[in-house]
């Protein structure tokens, strides 16, 4: 005859593990996704855009032209940056913008990248100063945004906004 006994601490351990697994499964299935663009929509938006061979400031100008942007010939800033290992709230929000356009900075943590900042000259229906930022790693664009430094500023993906008609 075989007798097996369990201690109360063993039962508690497996009970806690079970509750954690149920909670994890519930979170995976119940937490909504806030992405505004599906993978198909992202692929359609970027189908004619080449993210490769951006190795200089001039290449950055040509890259932005694919989206319809015209910029001043000399970049406002050109510098090396390091993608942080751990994203704070600001970087997490910035990476969400990148994910909307099919990019993801989390793949490049702790990498040294190149950032080019250009002044846009054809932003529609806006009189303030607008900048385009692109971040490259080994000649490939890994992130980008359109923003303004004005008091009531904005930041969005590299896509050209729809003109406002009155």
C-alpha positions as CSV (number, residue, x, y, z in Angstrom):
1,X,0.0,0.0,0.0
2,X,1.3,3.5,-0.9
3,X,0.4,6.5,1.2
4,X,1.2,10.1,0.1
5,X,0.7,13.2,2.1
6,X,0.9,16.8,1.3
7,X,1.9,19.6,3.7
8,X,-0.2,22.7,3.9
9,X,2.7,24.8,2.6
10,X,2.9,22.6,-0.5
11,X,-0.9,23.1,-1.1
12,X,-0.5,26.9,-0.6
13,X,2.4,27.0,-3.1
14,X,0.5,25.2,-5.9
15,X,-2.6,27.2,-5.1
16,X,-0.7,30.5,-5.5
17,X,0.9,29.2,-8.8
18,X,-2.6,28.2,-10.0
19,X,-4.1,31.7,-9.2
20,X,-1.2,33.4,-11.0
21,X,-1.7,31.3,-14.1
22,X,-5.4,32.0,-14.2
23,X,-4.7,35.7,-13.7
24,X,-2.1,35.7,-16.5
25,X,-4.4,34.0,-18.9
26,X,-7.3,36.4,-18.0
27,X,-5.0,39.4,-18.6
28,X,-3.8,38.1,-22.0
29,X,-7.4,37.6,-23.2
30,X,-9.2,40.5,-21.5
31,X,-6.8,43.5,-21.9
32,X,-7.8,45.4,-25.0
33,X,-5.3,46.4,-27.7
34,X,-5.1,50.1,-28.3
35,X,-3.3,50.0,-31.6
36,X,-5.1,52.2,-34.1
37,X,-3.8,50.5,-37.2
38,X,-3.9,46.8,-38.0
39,X,-0.9,45.0,-39.5
40,X,-2.6,45.0,-42.9
41,X,-3.2,48.8,-42.7
42,X,0.5,49.3,-41.7
43,X,1.7,47.2,-44.6
44,X,-0.6,49.1,-47.0
45,X,0.7,52.5,-45.6
46,X,4.3,51.5,-46.0
47,X,4.2,49.4,-49.1
48,X,6.1,51.9,-51.3
49,X,8.4,53.2,-48.5
50,X,12.0,52.0,-48.3
51,X,13.4,52.1,-44.8
52,X,16.9,51.0,-45.9
53,X,20.0,52.8,-47.1
54,X,19.6,55.9,-45.0
55,X,23.3,56.4,-44.1
56,X,23.6,60.2,-44.3
57,X,21.6,63.4,-43.9
58,X,21.0,63.6,-47.6
59,X,19.6,60.0,-47.5
60,X,17.3,61.2,-44.7
61,X,15.9,64.0,-47.0
62,X,15.1,61.4,-49.7
63,X,13.5,59.1,-47.1
64,X,11.2,61.9,-45.9
65,X,10.3,62.8,-49.5
66,X,8.7,59.3,-49.8
67,X,6.1,60.6,-47.4
68,X,5.6,63.8,-49.3
69,X,7.7,66.0,-46.9
70,X,10.0,68.7,-48.1
71,X,12.7,69.9,-45.6
72,X,15.5,72.3,-45.4
73,X,18.7,70.9,-47.0
74,X,20.8,71.1,-43.8
75,X,19.6,69.1,-40.8
76,X,18.8,71.1,-37.7
77,X,20.6,68.5,-35.6
78,X,22.5,65.3,-36.3
79,X,23.7,63.2,-33.3
80,X,24.3,59.8,-31.9
81,X,21.8,58.5,-29.3
82,X,21.6,55.3,-27.3
83,X,18.2,53.5,-27.2
84,X,17.6,52.9,-23.4
85,X,17.4,49.4,-22.0
86,X,14.3,50.1,-20.0
87,X,11.6,52.4,-21.4
88,X,10.1,55.0,-19.1
89,X,6.6,56.4,-19.7
90,X,7.8,58.9,-22.3
91,X,9.8,56.2,-24.3
92,X,6.9,53.8,-24.0
93,X,4.5,56.4,-25.5
94,X,7.0,57.2,-28.2
95,X,7.4,53.6,-29.1
96,X,3.6,53.3,-29.4
97,X,3.8,55.9,-32.2
98,X,6.5,53.8,-33.8
99,X,4.3,50.7,-33.6
100,X,1.5,52.6,-35.4
101,X,3.8,52.8,-38.4
102,X,5.2,49.3,-38.3
103,X,8.4,50.1,-36.4
104,X,9.5,49.0,-32.9
105,X,12.3,50.5,-30.9
106,X,12.3,47.7,-28.3
107,X,14.3,45.6,-30.7
108,X,17.2,48.1,-30.5
109,X,17.6,48.6,-26.8
110,X,21.2,49.5,-25.7
111,X,22.1,50.2,-29.4
112,X,23.8,53.4,-30.5
113,X,21.8,54.9,-33.3
114,X,21.9,58.1,-35.4
115,X,19.2,60.8,-35.1
116,X,18.6,63.4,-37.9
117,X,16.3,66.3,-37.2
118,X,15.0,68.4,-40.2
119,X,12.8,71.5,-40.4
120,X,9.8,70.8,-42.5
121,X,8.8,73.4,-45.0
122,X,5.4,72.1,-46.3
123,X,3.4,71.1,-43.2
124,X,-0.3,71.6,-44.2
125,X,-2.5,74.1,-42.3
126,X,0.0,75.0,-39.6
127,X,2.0,78.2,-39.3
128,X,4.5,77.2,-36.5
129,X,7.8,75.4,-36.9
130,X,7.6,71.7,-37.5
131,X,10.4,69.1,-37.3
132,X,10.9,65.7,-38.7
133,X,13.0,63.2,-36.7
134,X,14.4,60.0,-38.1
135,X,16.4,57.5,-36.1
136,X,18.6,55.1,-38.0
137,X,20.7,52.0,-37.1
138,X,23.2,50.5,-39.5
139,X,21.6,52.5,-42.4
140,X,18.0,51.4,-41.6
141,X,15.3,53.7,-40.3
142,X,14.1,52.3,-37.0
143,X,12.0,55.2,-35.8
144,X,10.6,58.6,-36.9
145,X,8.2,61.3,-36.0
146,X,6.8,64.6,-37.0
147,X,6.6,67.1,-34.2
148,X,6.6,70.8,-33.1
149,X,8.2,72.4,-30.1
150,X,5.5,75.0,-29.8
151,X,3.7,75.4,-26.4
152,X,0.6,73.5,-27.7
153,X,2.7,71.1,-29.7
154,X,2.0,67.8,-31.3
155,X,3.8,64.6,-32.3
156,X,2.7,62.0,-34.8
157,X,3.8,59.3,-37.2
158,X,5.8,60.2,-40.4
159,X,2.6,60.1,-42.5
160,X,1.4,63.4,-44.0
161,X,-1.8,64.5,-42.3
162,X,-4.9,65.0,-44.3
163,X,-5.4,68.7,-45.3
164,X,-8.2,70.4,-43.4
165,X,-10.9,71.9,-45.7
166,X,-13.2,74.6,-44.5
